[in-house]
Amino acid sequence: MTSSETFDVIVIGGGHNGLVAATVLAKAGRKVLLVEADAELGGPARTEEFFPGYRASTAHVLNRLHPEVVKALNLDMNALLLPPPPLTPPRKGEGNSETLATPSPLRGGVRGGGGANLAPTALLSPHRDPIILSGGWGEAIDGDVSETEKRAWLAMRAQLVRYAAILKPFLARLPPGLEGMPLSEMLGVGGAALALKRLGTEDMRDFLRMMLMNVHDVAEEHLSSNLLKGFVAFEAVLGSHLGPRSPTSLLGLYYRLTGEMAGVAGGQVVPRGGMGAVVVAIRKAAEAAGASIRTHAEVSRILVEKGAAAGVRLADGTELRARAVVSAINPRTTLVDLVGADELDTGVVRKALAIRMKGNVAKLHLALSAVPAFRAPREALAGRLVIAPSSEAVESAFNPAKYGEFSPEPAMEIVLPSLSDPSLAPAGGCVLSANIQFAPYDLKGGWEAGKPAFLAAIMAVLERHAPGIGALVQHAELLTPADIEARYRMPGGHWHHGELQVDQMLVNRPFFGAERYATPIDGLWLAGSGSHPGGGISGVPGLNAARAVLGRRSA
């Protein structure tokens, strides 16, 4: 055992939040060491080869990287978000060339700041042309939809974006404290209250009325198109253990709409080089700031002396000392496994163990020999494809998950990242990456037996929307929540490291007593997705945790 190195701050976990925290702390002049258990940084955002010549990221769309994070790290977003190269129709026999060659109906609202192309979303149906949403979460709408329904969609969208903007400031800063709130935070809360008042009496009443509604009822109030209602429902519950009719499910949609890309609320991009390119950019920022990074460095214990963090012990016995420790991994793992129950009150241990974090989303990667024949214009194929036929269909997909069963008719979000970046697949090949709902962590009968049947159900849905896709499959990788847990050290396989529901948000995230990035252990801070505001590639937890550390005079 050695104990020869001392740092100002040790950051545990080399996901994007850990890298952001390390960069901000190093730029402030702190001596920072980031330790990562795996061989590579990035967690589910890293780009990996899943079949010879085919690469993909488990996190496949960028829609939340916060402007303050970009500014703090001085990231060159233009290098990541350059417009994708022109797409050429596949050769005969490679997918549906007639469909792919169809001129796109996409119009204004596609481009964002810095020249980046925002990825459109195509709402798919096996029997009709798709509805195409482009710009920031459907600023423009085209395709098989009536003019009346277009107006209804744009009116609902404008209202939801307006209401989400009221909540947005809370997600970019420290959650409000229940006591001793500094003046700057009081002003922030007051600003949100003023923005709410500026909505006007009717809008303010509607905002308050809708706050705890379920998303199904909201969609029913505004829309007639089943495809649009299914899309809204899917967006609200993606990544959660909720159905569209579940109480408070609208909050998930608000959370989605507080994100922005290229300066556009609700915007999204498929980065050149996959999400791993974002991880590489943040790592370069961390190293340029002077942070040291060690991989293959699994932490077995957070050292605590007299109630305060004193460093970490690695799995090989090495002890590294520091005045502060920032954990960008799961909060339950941090407190229960690495700190240990002997250093914590029983109430804290009980709360940490009670965090709901059982994932409900499976990840599918397909190595395809050609572009699949989805019924969508070629520009839309380079964005997102959503299969959610109606709000009722999404609810029906959720129902089995309540009883530990997978959905026989799953809803899904699909991207074909190799269309934007051909380097992700061999010449003529295509990568398909999909988030599949719903797939409960604790599957009745176990995933070893259930995975083949679930994959068959997924492929049956894909075959209806892209006839012949099964014949193109060179390899299929299906990651259940249990697989995601094992591969990325994410308890429950939940990408938010804890459900985003009312009792696990703001001052209750991850739980009351460990909120605002602090923990009951002095000098130990939480910086992962299990902290406020939650998951997605935003960098906000890492940024805010670093600022909290810097706010301490002794840090």
Secondary structure, DSSP 8 states (H G I E B T S, - for coil): ----EEEEEEEE--SHHHHHHHHHHHHTT--EEEE-SSSSSSGGGSEEEEETTEEEESS--B----HHHHHHHT--HHHHS----------TTSS-HHHHTS-----SS-B-GGG-B---EEE--SSS--EEEETTTTSEEEES--HHHHHHHHHHHHHHHHHHHHHHHHHHS----SSS--HHHHHHHHHHHHHHHHT-HHHHHHHHHHTT--HHHHHHHH---HHHHHHHHHHHHTTSS--TTSTTTHHHHHHHHT-EETTEET--B--TT-THHHHHHHHHHHHHHT-EEESS--EEEEEEETTEEEEEEETTS-EEEEEEEEE-S-HHIIIIIII-GGGS-HHHHHHHHT------EEEEEEEESS----SS-HHHHTSEEEE---HHHHHHHHGGGGGT---SS-EEEEE-HHHH-GGGS-TT-EEEEEEEE---SS-TT-HHHHHHHHHHHHHHHHHHHSTTHHHHEEEEEEE-HHHHHHHHT-GGG-TTSS--SGGGSGGGSS-TTS-TTB-SSBTEEE-STTSSS-SSS--HHHHHHHHHHHTSTT-
